[in-house]
Amino acid sequence: MIDSLVESNFPIQTSKLMRERNILRFTRKRKLPTLLLIVCCSFALAIFSAALFPEIGLASIFSSAPIGSNVPDDATLLAQRQTEVTANVFDVAEPSPGTVFTPAERVPRKKFGVVGTFPLGLRDLDALVYPSATKTQREALVEGIAFFTTPHLAVEGAGPIANQQMCLGCHLSSAEATPNSRVVRDVSNVSRAARSTPTNFKFTALDPATGGGRPADNLDAINNTGLTAAFTTFGDYNPAQNIFDPLDGVARGGASPRLGGFVQHTRFSIPQCLPERIPTIAEDPNLPNIDPVTKLSSLGFRRGVVEFAGPPYIGRGLMEAIPTNDIRRFEDEGSDTQSIPSSLNNATIFACTGDCITGKTNTIPTPSGTAITAGSAFAGGVGRFGLRANGVEILQFVAGGLQGEVGFTSILNRNEPTESPTNRGRPGCDDPYPDTLESHLSVPLSERNFLRMTAPPEFGDTLLAVLNNPTRSRPAQSPEGQVKRGAELFGIDLVAFSNRMIPGRFPGGGDGRDPNAINRSDSMVSCASCHIPVQRTGQSPATTTRDGAIVAQHLSYKWAPIFSDLLLHNVPQIDAERWASLPRDPLVVNRKYQPTLSKEQDATNAVGRSFATFDIPRNLAGDVFANGQAAAFGDEFRTPPLMGLGRMGPPFLHDARVYLSRLTFNTNPAGTVFTNNQVTNAPLVVRTLDDAIRAAIELHDLPAPDDSRTPAGGGCPVPPGGAVGNISYGSSPSGVICPPYNSEVSRTHRSDAKEVIRRYRSLSPSDQQSIIEFLKEL
């Protein structure tokens, strides 16, 4: 049925026959009765609902049984949705002066994310939603959580572009994902997409035996595919015109070649569907006569291929309710004038005016038509959802996933692509209902309510102890002392944060402190400049629907620990990797495990041991876009929210490149380099949660330039010979990968975080560890 089910319950390297047997056993026990009930009930409801839509002809469109409860019915939900789009309730207004805010509720930490086997249901909501939600409120979310975690088949209408059998397919974090006991291994919407190795695109891009792609389901990443749940997006980019062509035959007024773009999933869909392949350069009419230097074709295009990983859906309802002007208030595009003072500041080395941070909003164009019956209509305005803030509202991703991933059309998204001679590689993926709408509106809208109601976890006990008495001094090396020091280095005003996070602490007349809990007098490392600790919410957009009132009461007028500004920022760039036609081949580098201050690491007894690590590429930019306007450039990503980071754990970054897997942490773990005030570019082997957080911090920028503190066996991670398979770094690769801080490459190719990371690297090992201890408490 699906690999994701196997990976959650059975060893990864089980034979295909055993996988099928195990899946069938699960189907007989749990799935079949549910599926039959859904199909039978949906058929009866379809007959009833068809009579309600004479104006759009649903009586003829719903010729098969649409999935979903149809409660409320399609006519009611369509009217509600039309009101949302027309009024654009997602442009959230600032609260009136004098509005009283209360801390957003948090799920008890030990309970958060601990669910049963999927499909999930009412019993599992206790581990995910706001604790004060009543039984009636939770029952209204059952359709959403069930659909998110229920595998679907072609017989239900899953169409030819179905990449996953369920929403959960993009959010898997299997039991093999981490060896750390503090991190949740159960699978739900708050999980991340797991990874155990890099992906070898020489194998996944095309399987010559079938003409399709290959799933990345083999632990051998050198001689086979590698093992990952991340998915791949591909297409062609024209930098002169800032045009991205997803190769689907639709872009650029129909001038796009129809080559099956633009998502290749590496997990099986319905059994007869092969994974999508990545079209070759030779067959792509956008890419004739590629210049070896610019990597551009004579038509101005280059191929872009980027991996992405499903992020955890935590606190999204709170993010949707942040006032639009509050997001805009932190914009600093180009001017760099909003620098927060820091006693560690030395930004002049990069010729920055302030702290080098220049975040900007991703403004999504307002659709020309707002009538739902004319096709999809989603709100325009300031984006806040998605890895590149390409969505203004949650429903955009729900409806897009419903149609683009699981393959069900609805009134929100009626387009049903069909196979074509040039869209090879997916034989057998025919849709049994090519001219029907296969989902009632109750499915995407109940899914939205479920995601809106998914709360953050409670903070760790040590951070809670600090917040309950933020001014008390503590021994520097005590757990509370470390976490307090880490929060202060992060740039947090602990009193302001405590007042907004602990119920009953906020003074009636206000506290006169920064409303975002940033230490405005000394932001230290200044992580909080982008990962803003606290955001207030306004009136939640949820109020426009029938169930909205019960949802909105948990989301409106709250202090929310988002830890993000929701803005776009420049990421580190290495042109050789960014411009390659495929991502870099996996590279093995022997690295020695370093002693650190972490008790967790010392307990592994691995200090001094050499590991054959898969080197983590340092380029984060990639010219692949999810929207035709390409509003976010290839080197821009939205600040990821840090809610639940310490509870859900790795993998980190947009493509899960910083991973931690029980299958490989003792054999071929991920690896890179790290720097503090004692060493420069020392080997970093990712074997624990601490290692993964340290690596994720380091990858916010290109590595430091080597100096006298570079240890033997360490140094700038330059590949042997300055090349890796399909990528050459030129005659001076260290100047590209670890450029001097005062060079032009540093000014143009390091990230917005270059000064923040320089400050972090100037810290002692114990201070760096304090930041890590704080992050583990989120």
Beta strands, then each sheet from edge to edge (+ up, - down):
strand 1: 102-103
strand 2: 217-218
strand 3: 226-227
strand 4: 231-238
strand 5: 243-245
strand 6: 263-264
strand 7: 302-308
strand 8: 363-364
strand 9: 381-382
strand 10: 535-536
strand 11: 558-560
strand 12: 568-570
strand 13: 588-592
strand 14: 610-615
strand 15: 636-638
strand 16: 670-674
strand 17: 682-685
strand 18: 723-724
strand 19: 727-728
sheet 1: 1+ 11+ 10-
sheet 2: 2+ 3-
sheet 3: 5+ 4- 6+
sheet 4: 5+ 4- 7+
sheet 5: 8+ 9-
sheet 6: 12+ 15-
sheet 7: 13+ 14- 16- 17+
sheet 8: 18+ 19-
end
